[in-house]
Amino acid sequence: MKLRLTLLLSLTLLTFTGCAVNDFRVSMGLLSPYNAAVETFKQGEVMEARKQILAIPKDDEDYQQAQKFLKDKVEPARLKLLRYFARKGKKEESEQRWAQAEEAYSTAAGLSKSPKALLQYQAEMSLKARKLRAQTIYTQRVEEDEIWISWYDHYNPPKGLLGDDKVFDRARGDLYESIEERAKRAWILAQKYKMLDVPEMAWIYIDSYLRLKPGSKEAQDLKNAMATAIPKNFGLTLPSSKKKQSVLKRPSLVKVQVNKKDVKDLMKLEEWQKAQKGAQMLRRQGDPDADKLLEVTQKKMANLALKAYTKGNLAFRLEQIDEAVKAWEEAVRWMPREQTYIDALRRGQHIQERLSALKLEESPAEKDVMIEE
């Protein structure tokens, strides 16, 4: 309960940072709209600062000063960031890092008053990322399905046993149930991606369903509908048979035994991640104390992550962006799947990048590039 309350307070702190806290202070009369815009600008939120300045009425006492700040500081910074992210998009595109290029072009478009071309670049990168994502999943899915299907003829009684051997019959039934469950999951995922309007992924999973359970008219109709909805020239390539066979090769497994003393020693050294892995191995070995040790390591890592996250929030409120990012990186290191920490880190890194970009010296050629004007 205490942990949840602390997390709630931390989330509240994060909510009232940056523009949100500025808006709150303006509404309470603690900060003028102009000064709020200046503070927003200092955090690298150039377009938000621009929006705040443009909202200042002409009869406001700070109107002239705000317009000067807009002309002398905000607009030059906006154009500089626009050029930076446009260049970054091109660089990422040349290296075929489609998702990173898409993000850079998206950021550039958000900084532009005429973003039509940038949005087109973003759309192109989005399509390339979708293709890469879909082809990779498709290849993996086909290879996995082929392996499952290749096992259909297994569990046949060998010479020396009766043809209706009960043990082999039960083993065969277990395999069929596993395949049925895989097909069921494929159907569910196909329906989910259809609802999310991601037709290529819906097509991949319904194709998998038909591979495992051929002959379903309903499934075939869905596959046809999704094929029609997929963008033109999307093109998914069926993996080669050579690659399929390579998946059948299994790496040799090295059995590693862990004892409780090893885990407790790691805990004393505060090597919590290693201790967690050790506790997980103990559980697989059937140790009765493994769950208790695992609970201790998980609780400790959660507390360390929350402490780092809260530290990052406080640093962010004090406009110590580098310190905030460093703390949030630590939080993610302790709890890499906690979305709250991931989102905070990503936001901090974006602001950090913008502030760093504003400090960069541009060459005359870079300054002369006309992206929107």
Contacts in CASP RR format, 6 or more apart in sequence:
PFRMAT RR
TARGET T0000
AUTHOR 0000-0000-0000
METHOD contacts of the structure
MODEL  1
MKLRLTLLLSLTLLTFTGCAVNDFRVSMGLLSPYNAAVETFKQGEVMEAR
KQILAIPKDDEDYQQAQKFLKDKVEPARLKLLRYFARKGKKEESEQRWAQ
AEEAYSTAAGLSKSPKALLQYQAEMSLKARKLRAQTIYTQRVEEDEIWIS
WYDHYNPPKGLLGDDKVFDRARGDLYESIEERAKRAWILAQKYKMLDVPE
MAWIYIDSYLRLKPGSKEAQDLKNAMATAIPKNFGLTLPSSKKKQSVLKR
PSLVKVQVNKKDVKDLMKLEEWQKAQKGAQMLRRQGDPDADKLLEVTQKK
MANLALKAYTKGNLAFRLEQIDEAVKAWEEAVRWMPREQTYIDALRRGQH
IQERLSALKLEESPAEKDVMIEE
3 302 0 8 1.000
3 303 0 8 1.000
3 306 0 8 1.000
6 306 0 8 1.000
6 310 0 8 1.000
7 306 0 8 1.000
7 340 0 8 1.000
10 306 0 8 1.000
10 309 0 8 1.000
10 310 0 8 1.000
10 313 0 8 1.000
11 340 0 8 1.000
13 310 0 8 1.000
13 313 0 8 1.000
13 314 0 8 1.000
13 317 0 8 1.000
14 313 0 8 1.000
14 316 0 8 1.000
14 344 0 8 1.000
16 24 0 8 1.000
17 313 0 8 1.000
17 316 0 8 1.000
17 317 0 8 1.000
18 39 0 8 1.000
18 40 0 8 1.000
18 43 0 8 1.000
18 45 0 8 1.000
18 316 0 8 1.000
19 40 0 8 1.000
19 45 0 8 1.000
19 48 0 8 1.000
21 317 0 8 1.000
22 31 0 8 1.000
22 36 0 8 1.000
22 39 0 8 1.000
22 40 0 8 1.000
22 52 0 8 1.000
23 36 0 8 1.000
25 31 0 8 1.000
25 36 0 8 1.000
26 32 0 8 1.000
26 33 0 8 1.000
26 36 0 8 1.000
31 39 0 8 1.000
32 62 0 8 1.000
33 52 0 8 1.000
33 55 0 8 1.000
33 56 0 8 1.000
33 60 0 8 1.000
33 62 0 8 1.000
33 66 0 8 1.000
34 53 0 8 1.000
34 56 0 8 1.000
34 60 0 8 1.000
34 62 0 8 1.000
34 65 0 8 1.000
34 66 0 8 1.000
34 69 0 8 1.000
35 62 0 8 1.000
36 52 0 8 1.000
37 49 0 8 1.000
37 52 0 8 1.000
37 53 0 8 1.000
37 56 0 8 1.000
37 66 0 8 1.000
37 69 0 8 1.000
38 49 0 8 1.000
38 69 0 8 1.000
40 48 0 8 1.000
40 49 0 8 1.000
40 52 0 8 1.000
41 49 0 8 1.000
41 69 0 8 1.000
41 73 0 8 1.000
41 74 0 8 1.000
41 77 0 8 1.000
42 319 0 8 1.000
43 319 0 8 1.000
43 321 0 8 1.000
43 351 0 8 1.000
43 355 0 8 1.000
44 77 0 8 1.000
44 351 0 8 1.000
44 354 0 8 1.000
44 355 0 8 1.000
44 358 0 8 1.000
45 351 0 8 1.000
45 354 0 8 1.000
46 74 0 8 1.000
46 77 0 8 1.000
46 78 0 8 1.000
46 81 0 8 1.000
46 111 0 8 1.000
46 354 0 8 1.000
47 78 0 8 1.000
47 110 0 8 1.000
47 111 0 8 1.000
49 74 0 8 1.000
50 70 0 8 1.000
50 74 0 8 1.000
50 75 0 8 1.000
50 78 0 8 1.000
53 66 0 8 1.000
53 67 0 8 1.000
53 69 0 8 1.000
53 70 0 8 1.000
53 74 0 8 1.000
54 70 0 8 1.000
56 62 0 8 1.000
56 63 0 8 1.000
56 66 0 8 1.000
57 63 0 8 1.000
60 66 0 8 1.000
77 358 0 8 1.000
78 111 0 8 1.000
79 371 0 8 1.000
80 357 0 8 1.000
80 358 0 8 1.000
80 362 0 8 1.000
81 111 0 8 1.000
81 354 0 8 1.000
81 357 0 8 1.000
81 358 0 8 1.000
82 108 0 8 1.000
82 111 0 8 1.000
82 112 0 8 1.000
82 371 0 8 1.000
82 372 0 8 1.000
83 362 0 8 1.000
83 366 0 8 1.000
83 367 0 8 1.000
83 369 0 8 1.000
83 371 0 8 1.000
84 357 0 8 1.000
84 360 0 8 1.000
85 104 0 8 1.000
85 105 0 8 1.000
85 107 0 8 1.000
85 108 0 8 1.000
85 111 0 8 1.000
85 357 0 8 1.000
86 104 0 8 1.000
86 105 0 8 1.000
86 108 0 8 1.000
86 118 0 8 1.000
86 369 0 8 1.000
86 371 0 8 1.000
87 366 0 8 1.000
88 104 0 8 1.000
88 108 0 8 1.000
89 100 0 8 1.000
89 101 0 8 1.000
89 104 0 8 1.000
89 105 0 8 1.000
89 108 0 8 1.000
89 121 0 8 1.000
89 125 0 8 1.000
90 101 0 8 1.000
92 98 0 8 1.000
92 100 0 8 1.000
92 101 0 8 1.000
92 104 0 8 1.000
93 101 0 8 1.000
93 121 0 8 1.000
93 125 0 8 1.000
96 128 0 8 1.000
98 125 0 8 1.000
98 126 0 8 1.000
98 128 0 8 1.000
98 129 0 8 1.000
98 132 0 8 1.000
99 125 0 8 1.000
99 129 0 8 1.000
101 121 0 8 1.000
101 125 0 8 1.000
102 122 0 8 1.000
102 125 0 8 1.000
102 126 0 8 1.000
102 129 0 8 1.000
105 118 0 8 1.000
105 119 0 8 1.000
105 121 0 8 1.000
105 122 0 8 1.000
105 125 0 8 1.000
106 122 0 8 1.000
107 350 0 8 1.000
108 115 0 8 1.000
108 118 0 8 1.000
108 371 0 8 1.000
109 115 0 8 1.000
109 118 0 8 1.000
109 119 0 8 1.000
109 122 0 8 1.000
110 118 0 8 1.000
112 118 0 8 1.000
112 371 0 8 1.000
112 372 0 8 1.000
113 372 0 8 1.000
114 372 0 8 1.000
114 373 0 8 1.000
115 372 0 8 1.000
118 371 0 8 1.000
127 231 0 8 1.000
127 234 0 8 1.000
130 200 0 8 1.000
130 231 0 8 1.000
130 234 0 8 1.000
131 234 0 8 1.000
131 235 0 8 1.000
134 200 0 8 1.000
134 201 0 8 1.000
134 204 0 8 1.000
134 234 0 8 1.000
134 236 0 8 1.000
135 236 0 8 1.000
135 237 0 8 1.000
137 201 0 8 1.000
137 204 0 8 1.000
138 204 0 8 1.000
138 207 0 8 1.000
138 236 0 8 1.000
138 239 0 8 1.000
139 237 0 8 1.000
139 239 0 8 1.000
139 243 0 8 1.000
141 204 0 8 1.000
141 205 0 8 1.000
141 207 0 8 1.000
141 208 0 8 1.000
142 208 0 8 1.000
142 211 0 8 1.000
142 238 0 8 1.000
142 239 0 8 1.000
142 244 0 8 1.000
143 239 0 8 1.000
143 243 0 8 1.000
143 244 0 8 1.000
143 247 0 8 1.000
144 247 0 8 1.000
145 182 0 8 1.000
145 208 0 8 1.000
145 211 0 8 1.000
145 212 0 8 1.000
146 244 0 8 1.000
147 244 0 8 1.000
147 247 0 8 1.000
147 248 0 8 1.000
148 178 0 8 1.000
148 179 0 8 1.000
148 182 0 8 1.000
148 212 0 8 1.000
149 211 0 8 1.000
149 212 0 8 1.000
151 175 0 8 1.000
152 175 0 8 1.000
152 179 0 8 1.000
154 172 0 8 1.000
154 175 0 8 1.000
155 168 0 8 1.000
155 171 0 8 1.000
155 172 0 8 1.000
155 173 0 8 1.000
155 175 0 8 1.000
156 168 0 8 1.000
156 172 0 8 1.000
157 163 0 8 1.000
157 164 0 8 1.000
157 165 0 8 1.000
157 168 0 8 1.000
161 168 0 8 1.000
179 212 0 8 1.000
180 213 0 8 1.000
182 212 0 8 1.000
183 208 0 8 1.000
183 209 0 8 1.000
183 212 0 8 1.000
183 213 0 8 1.000
186 205 0 8 1.000
186 206 0 8 1.000
186 208 0 8 1.000
186 209 0 8 1.000
186 212 0 8 1.000
187 205 0 8 1.000
187 206 0 8 1.000
187 209 0 8 1.000
187 219 0 8 1.000
189 201 0 8 1.000
189 202 0 8 1.000
189 205 0 8 1.000
190 202 0 8 1.000
190 203 0 8 1.000
190 205 0 8 1.000
190 206 0 8 1.000
190 209 0 8 1.000
190 222 0 8 1.000
190 226 0 8 1.000
191 202 0 8 1.000
192 202 0 8 1.000
193 199 0 8 1.000
193 201 0 8 1.000
193 202 0 8 1.000
193 205 0 8 1.000
194 202 0 8 1.000
194 222 0 8 1.000
194 226 0 8 1.000
199 226 0 8 1.000
199 227 0 8 1.000
199 229 0 8 1.000
199 230 0 8 1.000
200 226 0 8 1.000
200 230 0 8 1.000
200 231 0 8 1.000
200 234 0 8 1.000
200 236 0 8 1.000
202 222 0 8 1.000
202 226 0 8 1.000
203 223 0 8 1.000
203 226 0 8 1.000
203 227 0 8 1.000
203 230 0 8 1.000
203 236 0 8 1.000
204 236 0 8 1.000
206 219 0 8 1.000
206 222 0 8 1.000
206 223 0 8 1.000
206 226 0 8 1.000
207 223 0 8 1.000
209 216 0 8 1.000
209 219 0 8 1.000
210 216 0 8 1.000
210 219 0 8 1.000
210 220 0 8 1.000
210 223 0 8 1.000
213 219 0 8 1.000
256 281 0 8 1.000
257 285 0 8 1.000
258 278 0 8 1.000
258 281 0 8 1.000
258 282 0 8 1.000
258 285 0 8 1.000
259 282 0 8 1.000
260 282 0 8 1.000
260 287 0 8 1.000
260 289 0 8 1.000
260 293 0 8 1.000
262 278 0 8 1.000
263 275 0 8 1.000
263 278 0 8 1.000
263 279 0 8 1.000
263 282 0 8 1.000
263 293 0 8 1.000
264 293 0 8 1.000
266 272 0 8 1.000
266 274 0 8 1.000
266 275 0 8 1.000
266 278 0 8 1.000
267 275 0 8 1.000
267 293 0 8 1.000
267 296 0 8 1.000
267 297 0 8 1.000
267 300 0 8 1.000
272 297 0 8 1.000
272 300 0 8 1.000
272 301 0 8 1.000
272 304 0 8 1.000
272 334 0 8 1.000
273 301 0 8 1.000
273 334 0 8 1.000
275 293 0 8 1.000
275 297 0 8 1.000
276 294 0 8 1.000
276 297 0 8 1.000
276 298 0 8 1.000
276 301 0 8 1.000
279 290 0 8 1.000
279 293 0 8 1.000
279 294 0 8 1.000
279 297 0 8 1.000
280 290 0 8 1.000
280 294 0 8 1.000
282 289 0 8 1.000
282 290 0 8 1.000
282 293 0 8 1.000
282 294 0 8 1.000
283 290 0 8 1.000
283 291 0 8 1.000
283 294 0 8 1.000
301 334 0 8 1.000
301 335 0 8 1.000
302 334 0 8 1.000
302 335 0 8 1.000
304 330 0 8 1.000
304 334 0 8 1.000
305 330 0 8 1.000
305 331 0 8 1.000
305 332 0 8 1.000
305 334 0 8 1.000
305 335 0 8 1.000
305 338 0 8 1.000
305 341 0 8 1.000
306 331 0 8 1.000
308 327 0 8 1.000
308 328 0 8 1.000
308 330 0 8 1.000
308 331 0 8 1.000
308 334 0 8 1.000
309 327 0 8 1.000
309 328 0 8 1.000
309 331 0 8 1.000
309 340 0 8 1.000
309 341 0 8 1.000
309 344 0 8 1.000
311 327 0 8 1.000
312 323 0 8 1.000
312 324 0 8 1.000
312 327 0 8 1.000
312 328 0 8 1.000
312 331 0 8 1.000
312 344 0 8 1.000
313 324 0 8 1.000
313 344 0 8 1.000
315 321 0 8 1.000
315 323 0 8 1.000
315 324 0 8 1.000
315 327 0 8 1.000
316 324 0 8 1.000
316 348 0 8 1.000
321 348 0 8 1.000
321 351 0 8 1.000
321 352 0 8 1.000
321 355 0 8 1.000
322 352 0 8 1.000
324 348 0 8 1.000
325 345 0 8 1.000
325 348 0 8 1.000
325 349 0 8 1.000
325 352 0 8 1.000
328 341 0 8 1.000
328 344 0 8 1.000
328 345 0 8 1.000
328 348 0 8 1.000
329 345 0 8 1.000
331 338 0 8 1.000
331 341 0 8 1.000
331 344 0 8 1.000
331 345 0 8 1.000
332 338 0 8 1.000
332 341 0 8 1.000
332 342 0 8 1.000
332 345 0 8 1.000
335 341 0 8 1.000
336 342 0 8 1.000
END
